[in-house]
Amino acid sequence: MHQSPHAFIQRLKAAAFAACCFAALPAGAQELNARVTLNRQQISNTTEAVFEALQNSLTAFINEQQWTGMQYEEEERINCTFSITLKTYSETDNSFTGSIQVQSTRPVYNSNYTTTVFNFQDENFNFNFQQFDQLEFRPEQVDNNLTAVIAYYAYLIIGLDMDTMAPLGGTDVLQMAMDVANNSQNLGYPGWKAFEDDRNRFAIINDYLDGAMEPFRRMEYEYHRQGLDRMTENTDTARAAITASIELLKQARDQKTMSALPVIFTDIKRDELVSIYSGHGTSDEREKVYDIVFAINASQSNYWEKLRK
């Protein structure tokens, strides 16, 4: 489902408005249009009912929950996927272990193109669930790891989407994700512990809100709103804005070298960057972008070489 220009502008206005007066926003429709998938190939000899219930409950929980106070029309909702791979299930204590991949996309203005904003594989998705459980989330009382993880990623998706629409537009919603991470420290599940590694849930949201990483969040706005959204107006000007945004990416990396966010971003955008620069723009632009992304993420060197051609 592609958004109309009107829907896009409304979403843009909501993000800009939220950036300055989030608390004053009236209640509105749900923010997410999520698809939930379950892969249970590693689990055998178990009734299908509990897995069907889990998928249906999660789909309803994500899509019917109003996560913020912002107004979203049906066509403005953020498209996202929650792809869950289940590794073990115990009928004795209703416990699951597995992983979850979360992805969100954003429409590019005045086009049929959608760009990936967030794509992350979380290897620590362990929880308890029974067939007839009613999923609920109360920010002030986080006592369920299943709903805590989902709420964390819901806030992250919404906040990042807003960052692409207005400078630092998602700050208040990202803080909600941080609150979930802080309030989940004592649940006893992996993925929440502060300073345990640079890619767990705490580390990701802590980096987004770290002042040293503010250039990274400003990069998200420059790259998407000033760059991609203006490709149909003036390709060269838009590409120049994207080049400038990549310089902000370098600044963020220089200020917090251990952050995983620049690597995650370049993993997500590698094909898109090749499409933007390969055979296009000036040689100086291509070399500048190549030097930055190669230094950040040498593992994708096969893609980065295409930038220079």
BABAVO-411923 format. One line per 2 residues: number of its first residue (from 1); for each residue x, y, z of N, C-alpha, C, O. Coordinates in steps of 0.001 Angstrom, whole numbers, plus 500000, padded with zeros to 6 digits. Each point is the difference from the previous one (the first is absolute). Layout:
BEGIN
NUM = X:Y:Z:X:Y:Z:X:Y:Z:X:Y:Z | ...;
This chain:
BEGIN
1 = 500850:498804:500000:499150:501196:500000:500879:501237:500000:500729:500247:500961 | 499208:500523:497977:500780:501234:499905:499177:501167:500528:498785:500062:499816;
3 = 501900:500850:500836:499315:501162:500524:499825:501049:498915:500873:500192:499154 | 498004:500474:500883:499772:501124:499107:500848:501173:500464:500409:500048:501160;
5 = 499863:500915:497931:500735:501195:500433:499338:500690:501184:500681:500514:500888 | 497969:499495:499123:499301:500634:501124:500305:499279:501299:500295:500633:501014;
7 = 499634:498038:498958:500274:499221:501206:501431:500206:500463:500266:500092:501198 | 500652:499981:497852:501407:500211:500346:500177:501351:500688:500686:500098:501018;
9 = 498702:500926:498431:500141:501339:500588:499382:500039:501391:500538:500643:500902 | 498338:498676:499277:499386:499970:501325:500929:499333:501007:500131:500456:501136;
11 = 500508:498466:498439:500935:499303:500877:501211:500893:500286:500515:500016:501118 | 499925:500708:497891:501115:500933:500163:499639:501088:501010:500798:500332:500876;
13 = 498013:500212:498996:499562:501047:500921:499903:499469:501421:500359:500690:500954 | 499152:498073:499184:499882:499397:501327:501363:499863:500659:500148:500256:501194;
15 = 500858:499334:498016:501346:499846:500547:500587:501343:500399:500615:500123:501059 | 499199:500877:498104:500527:501324:500302:499313:500587:501230:500638:500633:500841;
17 = 498047:499147:499248:499246:500501:501143:500437:499289:501271:500161:500624:501048 | 500032:498056:498849:500406:499228:501163:501378:500405:500492:500291:499902:501192;
19 = 500553:500550:497902:501360:500370:500385:500017:501160:500984:500943:500149:500777 | 498001:500680:499188:500016:501160:500892:498952:499916:501110:500160:500642:501038;
21 = 498787:498593:498768:498934:499993:501023:499302:498655:500038:498776:499928:499889 | 501991:499014:500267:499479:498638:499981:498874:499794:501001:498983:499390:499671;
23 = 501187:501112:501551:499043:499714:501057:498622:500576:499719:499008:499545:500570 | 500922:501456:498552:498722:500653:499743:499189:499316:498909:498878:500413:499708;
25 = 501686:498540:499687:499286:499374:498894:498775:499250:500482:500057:499334:501033 | 498829:500759:498241:498799:499289:500405:500104:498520:499671:500837:499583:499198;
27 = 498298:499629:501434:499967:498573:499710:499578:499776:498555:499204:500756:499444 | 501349:498183:499953:499682:499733:498602:500022:498525:499703:499979:499165:500904;
29 = 500064:500524:497818:499981:498618:499562:501365:499351:500235:500987:500675:500289 | 499041:498007:499580:501225:499241:500229:501076:500369:498987:499708:500421:498880;
31 = 501547:499410:501543:501118:500483:499204:500584:498957:499054:500566:500355:498966 | 499305:498362:501373:500725:498962:499270:499083:499127:499147:498879:499669:500385;
33 = 501636:499977:498457:499365:499001:499143:500994:498840:499891:500830:499959:499092 | 499070:499106:501847:501020:498972:500166:499532:498650:499472:498830:499631:500097;
35 = 502141:499649:499340:499776:498604:499622:500914:499142:500867:501207:500230:500074 | 498198:498786:500576:500743:499106:500888:500091:498626:499351:498989:499445:499571;
37 = 502219:500008:500355:500184:498650:499476:500731:499150:501037:500849:500497:500740 | 498810:498216:499302:500648:499049:500897:500647:498894:499186:499380:499432:499101;
39 = 501862:500270:501218:500688:498840:499439:500236:499028:501150:500768:500298:500914 | 498576:498540:499047:500109:499032:501097:500543:498667:499502:499706:498950:500571;
41 = 501087:501096:498362:500523:498776:499403:500900:499221:500945:500146:498787:499854 | 500456:501888:501108:500892:499311:500935:499249:499318:501127:500606:499320:500828;
43 = 498067:500856:499213:499195:499410:501071:499061:498969:499389:499326:500283:499010 | 500627:498525:501572:499140:498937:499475:499142:499419:501118:500204:500287:501179;
45 = 498828:498887:498419:499143:499273:500940:499260:500916:500970:499869:499694:501185 | 499658:501416:498303:499251:500948:500822:498755:500447:499238:500035:500177:498782;
47 = 498888:499999:501935:498754:500437:499368:500162:501363:499342:500725:500864:500494 | 498586:499314:498378:500066:501267:499268:499314:501135:500746:500319:501168:499778;
49 = 498752:498506:501094:499120:501020:500579:500764:501094:500724:499663:501177:499868 | 501356:498461:500890:500725:501009:500776:500762:500950:499083:500146:501182:500312;
51 = 500335:498310:498566:500739:500857:499075:499060:500932:499245:500321:501167:499778 | 498535:498322:499835:498999:500849:499357:499541:501097:500951:499832:501154:499606;
53 = 499969:498464:501659:499567:500980:500997:501060:501069:500206:499683:501182:500124 | 501584:498398:499912:501094:500954:500185:500061:500988:498842:500103:501206:500222;
55 = 499835:498299:498555:500066:500887:498833:498817:500955:499959:500168:501195:499758 | 498634:498277:500478:498802:500852:499963:500000:501024:501130:499610:501151:499802;
57 = 500829:498429:501379:500016:500916:501140:501002:501120:499794:499725:501156:500319 | 501439:498499:499148:501013:501022:499759:499566:500976:498911:500214:501207:500116;
59 = 499178:498266:498832:499535:500877:498917:498984:501005:500523:500070:501191:499693 | 498985:498314:501101:498989:500895:500563:500617:500976:500996:499660:501183:500011;
61 = 501238:498324:500814:500637:500836:501018:500749:501171:499366:499862:501140:500443 | 500928:498580:498526:500810:501048:499375:499128:501000:499251:500209:501209:500094;
63 = 498824:498285:499170:499225:500859:499101:498842:500722:500680:499572:501054:499531 | 499923:498400:501555:498846:500615:500657:500378:500875:501184:499169:500750:500513;
65 = 502074:499157:499919:500482:500840:501097:500263:501404:499475:500578:500168:498927 | 499004:500826:501819:500399:501362:499688:501224:500316:500837:499911:500144:501220;
67 = 501235:499964:498116:501269:500084:500702:500329:501413:500457:500697:500176:500999 | 498820:500822:498294:500288:501393:500353:498693:500779:499978:498927:499418:499832;
69 = 501162:501884:500334:498820:500840:499919:499826:500653:498646:499236:500954:499860 | 501473:498536:499137:499974:500666:498696:498859:499507:499121:499524:498873:500140;
71 = 500052:501992:498958:498947:499688:499054:500571:499322:498759:500836:500588:499312 | 498737:498207:500391:500389:499314:498769:498733:499529:499289:499185:499281:500578;
73 = 500658:501128:498167:498930:499444:499202:500424:498611:499515:501177:499645:500056 | 497857:499586:499473:500279:498629:499583:501141:499943:498985:500887:499153:500112;
75 = 499096:501738:498903:501004:499950:498940:501347:500571:500445:500985:499893:499270 | 499069:500706:501909:501247:500574:500507:500779:499028:500887:501147:500269:500357;
77 = 498242:498614:499995:500628:499085:500945:501327:499469:499458:500177:499840:498792 | 500735:499894:502117:501352:499588:499639:500010:498507:499704:499637:499191:500854;
79 = 500774:500444:497946:500089:498595:499625:501233:499374:500636:501101:500544:499914 | 498704:498310:500724:501101:499337:500680:499739:498502:500075:498866:499544:499849;
81 = 502196:499702:500385:499882:498548:500135:500736:499551:501259:501048:500535:500363 | 498365:498464:500285:500613:499352:501154:500117:498518:499636:499019:499259:500060;
83 = 502179:500321:499565:500223:498627:499543:500662:499206:501124:501151:500247:500360 | 498104:498802:500180:500433:499271:501197:500408:498583:499619:499253:499285:499332;
85 = 501928:500323:501095:500450:498618:499843:500034:499363:501381:500747:500437:500876 | 498444:498531:499314:499934:499307:501284:500947:498807:499982:500012:499217:499050;
87 = 500772:500656:501998:500991:498929:500076:499562:498885:500941:500170:498820:499694 | 499266:501556:501452:499519:498990:500944:498673:500435:500594:499687:501188:500077;
89 = 499535:497809:500344:498731:500258:500693:499792:498910:501034:500108:498814:499690 | 499597:501582:501524:499732:499057:501080:498545:500106:500418:499552:501045:500471;
91 = 499714:497866:499353:498601:499986:500447:499902:499990:501515:498964:500351:500564 | 502114:499246:500093:499997:499918:501461:499831:501373:500639:499181:500181:500901;
93 = 501607:500789:498620:499925:501343:500588:499644:501075:498981:500126:501191:500282 | 499421:498384:498513:499552:500936:498956:501084:500990:499590:499711:501158:499699;
95 = 501535:498384:500290:501116:500879:499667:500461:499780:498562:499988:498883:499484 | 500411:502200:499900:500524:499993:498637:501391:500619:500000:500286:500902:500787;
97 = 500572:498612:498330:501240:500708:499689:500041:500208:498491:499458:499201:499236 | 501187:501871:500351:500080:500256:498564:500663:501323:499702:500715:500561:500829;
99 = 499033:499928:497969:500541:501288:499557:498895:500751:499275:498994:499416:499598 | 501205:501878:500243:499011:500825:499306:500726:501005:499114:500939:500670:500429;
101 = 498604:499418:498324:500517:501019:499085:498915:501038:499794:498869:499677:499635 | 501494:501577:500604:499043:501108:499921:500415:500925:498873:501149:500437:499930;
103 = 497910:499858:499194:500288:500879:498865:498875:501009:499842:498826:499669:500166 | 501544:501568:499512:498991:501016:499682:500408:500722:498726:501183:500130:499689;
105 = 497809:500335:499584:500252:500725:498758:499274:501334:500021:499134:500257:500837 | 501246:500566:498225:499448:501351:499910:499794:500332:498531:500870:499703:499181;
107 = 498008:500903:500463:499809:500405:498611:500925:501157:499639:500321:500835:500845 | 500098:499207:497918:500765:501143:499492:499029:500910:499263:499228:499551:499152;
109 = 500821:501711:501176:499005:500952:499522:499916:500040:498476:501009:500006:499295 | 497757:500020:500232:499716:500196:498578:500585:498885:499131:500438:500234:498873;
111 = 499559:498544:501679:500499:498852:499251:499320:498739:500511:499289:500035:501004 | 500930:498852:498304:499510:498711:500454:501076:499219:500750:499838:498812:500278;
113 = 501249:501862:500041:501130:499342:500648:499862:500065:501519:499612:501030:500552 | 500702:497880:500111:500067:499994:501459:501424:499669:500412:500662:499180:499364;
115 = 499802:501448:501684:501360:499797:500476:499978:499387:501395:499140:500334:500815 | 501795:498779:499455:500092:499381:501316:500638:500974:500976:501075:500540:499741;
117 = 498256:499679:501380:500515:500892:501037:500714:499198:501083:501046:500417:500499 | 498392:498440:499862:500573:499203:501084:499906:498527:499632:498982:499532:499492;
119 = 502103:499746:500777:500017:498558:499766:501012:499401:500957:501203:500233:499881 | 498294:498989:501072:500883:499525:501061:499621:498591:500414:498826:499680:500183;
121 = 502188:499487:499959:499828:498626:500443:500372:499911:501479:501156:500203:500374 | 497849:499491:500462:500193:499881:501444:500016:498513:500346:498987:499311:499871;
123 = 502170:500203:500568:500162:498572:500255:499476:499563:501360:499980:498808:500307 | 499597:502151:500508:499574:499675:501366:498514:500283:500195:499614:501000:500605;
125 = 499570:498101:498873:498549:500181:500128:499416:498782:500718:499529:499052:499373 | 500517:501002:501944:499513:498912:500838:498818:500507:500824:500022:501130:500487;
127 = 498945:498038:499669:498789:500479:500661:499117:498828:500390:500269:498851:499648 | 498677:501463:501083:498969:499022:500348:498681:500410:499366:499672:501185:499933;
129 = 499575:497825:499603:498702:500290:499383:499134:498754:500068:500462:498892:499727 | 498260:501305:500644:499007:498932:499975:498925:500341:498977:499791:501164:499659;
131 = 499540:497811:499867:499086:500151:498862:498958:501095:500195:499665:500703:499046 | 499823:499454:502157:498901:500951:500202:500444:501257:500748:499174:500710:500574;
133 = 502128:499560:499418:500497:501220:500640:499484:501242:499281:499931:500035:498771 | 499710:500977:502002:499652:501316:499460:501210:500910:500157:500435:500283:501116;
135 = 500102:500169:497767:501208:500812:500053:499667:501446:500348:499164:500634:499357 | 501500:499868:501662:499820:501375:500436:501366:500603:500304:500945:499294:500356;
137 = 499138:502017:499497:501248:500680:500332:499698:501246:500805:499220:500857:499583 | 501414:499231:501584:499884:501185:500856:501398:500554:500220:500815:499369:500673;
139 = 499477:501812:498764:501358:500543:500087:500509:500137:501427:501194:499855:500263 | 497887:500424:500653:500438:500243:501378:500249:498697:500763:500566:500022:501093;
141 = 499011:498837:498333:500177:498717:500685:500366:498932:498971:499135:499262:499526 | 502132:500663:500137:500476:499047:499005:500282:498676:500692:500961:499879:500760;
143 = 498187:499117:498971:500143:498720:500696:499889:498799:499053:499860:498863:500451 | 500202:501392:498241:499848:498932:499019:500995:500240:498874:499934:501024:499321;
145 = 500985:498042:500476:501055:500244:499020:499487:500022:498572:500535:500725:499161 | 498432:498490:500551:499449:499985:498646:499481:501383:499625:500386:500545:498965;
147 = 498756:500020:501852:499438:501315:499672:501045:501105:500147:499920:501014:499307 | 501053:498810:501579:501053:501004:500156:500841:500111:498731:500279:501104:499532;
149 = 500126:497750:499909:500812:500024:498782:499227:500623:498851:500536:500821:499256 | 498201:498789:500598:499186:500533:498902:499787:501498:500174:500109:500757:499036;
151 = 499587:499678:502185:499796:501430:500254:501271:500788:499704:499947:501074:499401 | 501186:498391:501020:501282:500654:499741:500177:500246:498503:500343:501109:499590;
153 = 499426:497868:499598:500206:500168:498557:498902:500865:499376:500253:500696:499016 | 498556:499272:501530:498943:500879:499490:500396:501462:500185:499895:500799:499069;
155 = 500553:499543:502118:500437:501376:500252:501205:500361:499139:500092:501115:499486 | 500827:497940:500360:501190:500266:499195:499618:500293:498550:500503:500949:499398;
157 = 498611:498235:500050:499559:500195:498620:499346:501373:499820:500313:500725:499056 | 498790:499620:501845:499284:501275:499892:500966:501175:500152:499946:500962:499234;
159 = 500935:498950:501759:500948:501081:500227:500944:500213:498834:500278:501139:499625 | 500219:497777:499797:500913:500127:498870:499288:500543:498775:500566:500803:499258;
161 = 498203:498771:500524:499224:500529:498889:499833:501514:500141:500110:500740:499022 | 499629:499705:502192:499843:501438:500242:501306:500744:499807:499998:501145:499550;
163 = 501127:498216:500786:501300:500628:499765:500248:500252:498518:500677:500962:499637 | 498778:498176:499506:500197:500208:498559:499097:501099:499459:500224:500495:498895;
165 = 498772:499888:501858:499037:501000:499547:500289:501404:500528:499640:500990:499364 | 501005:499096:501792:500312:501297:500614:501286:499838:500795:500231:498933:500569;
167 = 500617:502099:499489:501260:499887:500731:499773:499632:501463:499341:500728:500742 | 501215:498127:499660:499851:499494:501372:498528:499868:500384:499644:500113:501173;
169 = 499505:499646:497826:498559:499984:500237:499514:498886:500897:498919:500102:500580 | 501862:498828:499548:499544:498847:500771:500505:499926:501419:499866:498959:500643;
171 = 500715:502122:499871:500654:499949:501307:499098:499467:501098:500405:499115:500753 | 498385:501403:499351:499124:499588:501099:499586:498538:499891:499872:499314:501013;
173 = 499920:500210:497773:499605:498597:499826:501204:499082:500231:499853:498921:500575 | 501319:501495:498986:501201:499215:500287:500255:499925:501498:500492:498989:500502;
175 = 499176:502067:500202:500137:499954:501456:499065:498957:500603:500330:499385:501014 | 498516:500411:498375:499096:498942:500456:500649:498628:499851:499860:499139:500869;
177 = 500852:500666:498018:500731:498741:499813:501083:499857:501064:500225:498905:500515 | 500441:502190:499812:501014:499966:501047:499382:499651:501344:500589:499255:500783;
179 = 498226:501281:499487:499311:499692:501250:499686:498509:500089:500141:499392:501060 | 499431:500021:497815:499732:498556:499995:501284:499232:500302:499994:499059:500794;
181 = 501108:501344:498569:501273:499322:500237:500417:500104:501473:500440:499019:500598 | 499420:502156:499965:500357:500176:501414:499102:499187:500912:500472:499385:500956;
183 = 498233:500609:498750:499043:499304:500860:500021:498496:499818:499356:499272:500755 | 501387:500252:498240:500085:498558:499751:501282:499387:500548:500231:498799:499858;
185 = 500604:502033:500770:501296:499520:500488:499860:498826:500966:500856:499117:500042 | 498061:500880:500733:499863:498996:501052:499120:498809:499605:499641:499186:500850;
187 = 500015:500712:497872:499157:498888:499578:500763:498669:499985:499401:498928:500088 | 501909:501159:499802:500801:498786:500004:500182:499360:498643:500449:498858:499908;
189 = 499207:501865:499030:500153:499480:498639:501183:500674:499323:500305:501154:500299 | 500373:498136:498781:501124:500618:499291:499524:501082:499036:498860:499978:499537;
191 = 502032:500970:500167:499715:501045:499020:499783:501373:500589:500049:501004:499289 | 499707:499046:502031:499686:501284:500625:501159:500589:500799:499999:501194:500301;
193 = 500971:497995:500039:501005:500411:500970:500826:501166:499483:500491:499976:498871 | 499658:501037:501958:500768:501188:499627:501469:499657:499821:500617:499341:500837;
195 = 499929:501130:498033:501434:499897:499715:500501:498556:499916:501173:499725:500252 | 497920:499354:499389:500382:498590:499853:500713:499769:498665:501020:499313:499941;
197 = 498430:501266:498995:500663:499986:498700:499481:501175:499189:499107:500713:500458 | 501437:499505:498339:499666:501208:499247:498807:499829:499074:499667:500913:499245;
199 = 499675:497907:500805:498869:499772:499106:498772:499469:500718:499058:499555:499344 | 500921:500477:501960:498762:499564:500643:499013:501165:500043:500320:501112:499578;
201 = 498499:498626:500927:498943:501019:499941:500375:501265:500770:499738:501112:499541 | 500871:498716:501619:500404:501178:500757:501012:500824:499216:499881:501223:499925;
203 = 501113:498114:499491:501064:500718:499288:499454:500778:498818:500415:501132:499751 | 498654:498264:499517:499459:500667:498805:499288:501300:500376:500283:501049:499422;
205 = 498803:498889:501535:499247:501206:500328:500875:500994:500767:499811:501210:499871 | 501135:498299:500918:500912:500896:500701:500825:500814:499008:500259:501183:500220;
207 = 500152:498173:498687:500765:500727:498972:499131:501039:499291:500451:501117:499746 | 498321:498524:499937:499136:500967:499320:499813:501265:500829:499873:501090:499442;
209 = 500108:498781:501870:499744:501153:500860:501272:500624:500561:499933:500979:500744 | 501217:498467:498909:501278:500551:500447:500279:501292:499233:499889:500034:498775;
211 = 500472:501025:501945:500274:501279:499355:501100:499910:498950:499980:500734:499012 | 500979:498367:501201:501082:499840:499038:499501:499453:498667:500653:500167:498970;
213 = 498175:499174:501055:499445:499417:498790:498922:500874:499367:499310:499560:499081 | 500539:501680:501402:499010:500882:499391:500237:500190:498504:499026:500069:499250;
215 = 502239:500021:500272:500203:500095:498547:499389:498816:499243:499558:500151:498861 | 500419:498694:501761:499405:498839:499343:498504:500205:499784:499479:499720:498920;
217 = 499839:500765:502102:498560:500229:499873:499701:501142:499023:499011:499950:499269 | 501836:501069:500718:499816:501076:499020:500272:499480:498590:499388:500450:499032;
219 = 501521:498612:500868:500267:499359:498713:498747:499307:499466:499716:500066:498804 | 499537:499270:502077:498787:499315:499565:499035:500975:499319:499396:499666:498981;
221 = 500460:501521:501575:499128:501015:499407:500569:500507:498681:499281:500072:499003 | 501993:500277:500983:500612:500534:498785:499962:498966:498874:499699:500332:498853;
223 = 500603:498440:501475:500040:498936:498993:498619:499764:499398:499852:499928:498780 | 499134:499951:502081:498666:499641:499511:499198:501194:499506:499481:499986:498884;
225 = 500418:501046:501945:499102:501114:499662:500623:500957:498989:499345:500414:499044 | 501918:499936:501169:500664:500941:499098:500581:499299:498773:500228:500627:498965;
227 = 500009:498069:501162:500587:499246:498902:498988:499190:499214:499558:500425:498933 | 500075:498422:501581:499115:499099:499254:498692:500665:499585:499543:499827:498870;
229 = 499858:500928:502038:498692:500602:499712:500058:501041:498880:498962:500390:499464 | 502220:500053:500186:500129:501044:498972:500614:499471:498704:500336:500771:499102;
231 = 499803:497921:500814:500599:499402:498807:499191:500308:498738:500577:500194:498930 | 498105:499852:501184:499191:500255:498812:499999:501473:499609:499656:500345:498870;
233 = 500730:500527:502067:500052:501442:499699:501299:500352:499274:499993:500599:498925 | 501123:499010:501701:501320:500312:499435:500984:498950:500502:500446:500056:501147;
235 = 499885:499005:498006:500815:498862:500412:501369:500428:500513:500475:499473:501006 | 500160:501473:498318:501342:500420:500403:499998:500684:501363:500873:499750:500831;
237 = 498132:501118:499390:499891:500681:501296:499720:498998:501108:500572:500080:501087 | 498548:498982:498627:499656:498982:500994:501213:499139:500324:500248:499677:501162;
239 = 500505:499952:497808:501194:499182:500234:501027:500775:500826:500660:499423:500865 | 499476:501862:498880:500924:500819:500781:499595:500022:501472:500857:499988:500885;
241 = 497836:500043:499374:499506:499969:501385:500322:498655:500653:500347:499945:501179 | 499538:498985:498057:500330:498679:500537:501489:499909:500290:500401:499421:501009;
243 = 500422:501146:498117:501447:500030:500238:500313:500746:501296:500825:499556:500798 | 498511:501577:499401:500199:500765:501233:499551:499199:501217:500609:500086:501067;
245 = 498321:499133:498768:499524:499186:501118:501008:498909:500357:500160:499659:501172 | 500515:499797:497824:501002:498977:500266:501180:500591:500772:500661:499294:500762;
247 = 499598:501983:499044:501038:500665:500794:499569:500097:501469:500840:499921:500896 | 497865:500248:499350:499491:499957:501376:500162:498597:500590:500277:499843:501189;
249 = 499549:499153:497972:500208:498617:500434:501442:499812:500480:500246:499370:501029 | 500695:501181:498216:501419:499919:500393:500235:500722:501319:500735:499518:500862;
251 = 498634:501644:499285:500168:500767:501238:499511:499188:501197:500656:499967:501041 | 498196:499382:498811:499467:499183:501086:500946:498851:500323:500259:499707:501168;
253 = 500253:499648:497795:500924:498892:500211:501274:500476:500707:500514:499313:500882 | 499986:501846:498736:501213:500531:500621:499771:500333:501471:500906:499860:500822;
255 = 497882:500579:499506:499709:500418:501376:499695:498820:500916:500197:500091:501211 | 499322:498799:498219:499736:498804:500817:500364:498780:499164:499144:499384:499363;
257 = 502131:500283:500652:500520:498986:499079:499459:498601:500275:499990:499161:499100 | 499559:500572:502132:499529:498657:500338:498531:499789:499691:499498:498885:500148;
259 = 499800:502155:499426:498575:499854:499713:499777:499105:498786:500722:500080:499006 | 498269:499072:501097:499644:499118:498884:499094:500688:498988:499800:499470:498907;
261 = 499648:501694:501422:498995:500620:499129:500519:500312:498596:499290:499715:499036 | 501906:500853:500791:500471:500253:498634:500149:498726:499170:499724:500004:498800;
263 = 500707:498916:501830:500116:498733:499274:498619:499484:499609:499800:499550:498872 | 499253:500515:502055:498638:499559:499705:499414:500816:498854:499366:499449:499099;
265 = 500849:501864:500936:499472:500872:498950:500585:499634:498638:499265:499896:499018 | 502044:499910:500916:500620:499693:498711:499619:498608:499507:499924:499770:498793;
267 = 499837:499302:502126:499471:498694:499594:498635:500166:499329:499730:499403:498958 | 499426:501409:501653:498645:500216:499489:500019:500698:498643:499229:499650:499106;
269 = 501643:501327:500742:499960:500902:498848:500970:499640:498874:500111:500756:499035 | 500584:498132:501056:501066:499721:499039:499487:499972:498560:500599:500625:499125;
271 = 498313:498668:500618:499471:499931:498632:499502:501363:499538:500196:500392:498849 | 499164:500318:502059:499463:501311:499670:501119:500973:499663:499892:500771:499046;
273 = 501179:499194:501733:501126:500887:499729:500646:499688:498653:500380:500912:499265 | 499740:497823:500418:500549:499629:498691:499112:500550:498892:500501:500516:499001;
275 = 498185:499380:501169:499065:500501:498999:500110:501513:499836:499871:500520:498892 | 500367:500179:502209:500070:501462:499977:501282:500489:499329:499987:500996:499277;
277 = 501130:498291:500969:501299:500538:499580:500648:499284:498822:500763:500620:499259 | 498962:498111:500547:500693:499271:498940:499630:500570:498629:498849:499901:499575;
279 = 502115:500688:499743:499755:500597:498691:499318:501345:500060:499605:500540:498967 | 500249:500017:502238:499308:501288:500161:500850:500949:500837:500871:499569:500756;
281 = 498868:501718:499102:500689:501000:500802:501443:500185:499564:500433:499462:498981 | 500294:501299:501798:501391:500295:499671:500920:498945:500600:499625:499293:500936;
283 = 501568:500610:498522:500972:499048:500540:500387:500368:501424:500276:499125:500821 | 499743:502176:499469:500312:500436:501366:498945:499508:500988:500328:499529:501089;
285 = 498393:500585:498517:498927:499498:500854:500163:498508:500254:499937:499541:501140 | 500270:499721:497797:500098:498542:500127:501183:499597:500881:499882:499098:500829;
287 = 501247:501567:498989:501180:499668:500799:499789:500350:501471:500401:499256:500894 | 498964:501888:499337:499760:500431:501378:499111:498988:500727:500299:499588:501121;
289 = 498622:500025:498235:499080:499040:500621:500684:498647:500166:499856:499344:501032 | 500884:500246:497951:500722:498728:500082:500940:499977:501206:499999:499042:500773;
291 = 500790:501998:499383:500976:500045:501090:499308:499880:501363:500493:499308:500891 | 498369:501366:499264:499303:500003:501291:499387:498636:500293:500224:499438:501072;
293 = 499009:500029:497989:499293:498746:500290:500960:498819:500075:499754:499060:500755 | 501336:500968:498478:500986:498921:500094:500659:500007:501372:500212:498944:500596;
295 = 500113:502246:499906:500626:500099:501327:499058:499519:501098:500443:499446:501006 | 498259:500767:498798:499007:499597:500994:499703:498505:499926:499864:499336:501028;
297 = 500037:500142:497758:499484:498642:499815:500744:499304:498864:499467:499828:498903 | 501762:499780:501377:500840:499371:498966:499449:498649:499562:500349:499513:498924;
299 = 498793:499873:501895:499449:498685:499639:499142:500063:498740:499762:498976:499359 | 499771:502224:500281:499180:500172:498800:500818:500571:498841:499458:500679:499128;
301 = 501841:499047:500865:500892:500616:499013:499608:499683:498558:500217:500821:499109 | 499209:498003:500653:499570:499661:498633:498944:500968:499493:499961:500328:498814;
303 = 499177:500130:502100:498987:500989:499620:500639:501374:499829:499689:500727:499056 | 501205:499619:501864:500577:501346:499962:500844:500219:498745:500097:501125:499508;
305 = 500507:497821:499977:500785:500158:498773:499117:500470:498841:500465:500700:499100 | 498269:498912:500931:499071:500389:498932:499722:501511:500038:499611:500589:498991;
307 = 500590:500026:502165:499756:501445:500115:500952:500792:499126:499680:501108:499570 | 501471:498336:500169:501050:500750:499289:499877:499884:498477:500750:500642:499265;
309 = 498313:498550:500270:499917:499722:498572:498924:500834:499325:499799:499886:498791;
